[in-house]
C-alpha cells in the first residue's frame, strides 16, 4: 500500500510529528511505501536544520532526514507556510525540499491513503 502523510504540527509542541514518524517507519518495516510527507502550517518547523534538542531527547528533524536518506521518502515543505514562518531553502535540513500545495494534491491522488497528523 502507498501512503502519503500530512504533518501540520511542530516537532516538539504536539505528538503529531512523533506519531507521523512512527507511522511511517512502521509502514516501511511492514513493506508498505511512504511516497511523500507534506509538512504544512507549523509542521514546517520539522524541516529546520537549526533544531537542537537536548542530548537526552529525540531529534525529530534528524529522524525525518534519515527516513529520506534510507528509504527515499519525499519530504515536502509547503512554500507559503514556510515563508510565513521565516523558513527558506537554505534553512532546510538534509532531505527536505520546498514546494507548493500541488504536491499535497498529487500525493492524495497517487497514494492509496493520505493520513493526517495534527489539526
Buried (B, 14 or more C-beta within 10 A) or exposed (E): EBBBBBBBBBBBEBEBBBBBBEBBBEBBEEEBBBBBBBBBBBBBBBBBBEBEEEEEEEBBBBBBBBBBEEEEBBBBBBBEBBEEBEBEEEBBBBBBBBBEBEBBEBBBEEBEEBBBBBE
